[in-house]
């Protein structure tokens, strides 16, 4: 389960999220989608939680590598 203000570590980065960096969960949209802050201002992307884990998917125009993956920090 993901909650607002949880910390996630990026385990596969791209142009927006850097591998090894820690990011904060923003507003929870529903049981599958939530905001993941980028660390700059109040910018965020929408992350998903599914059977493969936590990821943010991007259009290839936005970021090289279309998915960033994350693990929750206990």
Rosetta blueprint (number, residue, H / E / L):
1 X L
2 X L
3 X L
4 X L
5 X L
6 X L
7 X E
8 X E
9 X E
10 X E
11 X E
12 X E
13 X L
14 X L
15 X L
16 X L
17 X L
18 X L
19 X L
20 X L
21 X L
22 X E
23 X E
24 X E
25 X E
26 X E
27 X E
28 X E
29 X L
30 X L
31 X L
32 X L
33 X E
34 X E
35 X E
36 X E
37 X E
38 X L
39 X L
40 X L
41 X L
42 X L
43 X L
44 X E
45 X E
46 X E
47 X E
48 X E
49 X E
50 X E
51 X L
52 X L
53 X E
54 X E
55 X E
56 X E
57 X E
58 X L
59 X L
60 X L
61 X L
62 X L
63 X L
64 X L
65 X L
66 X L
67 X E
68 X E
69 X E
70 X E
71 X E
72 X E
73 X L
74 X L
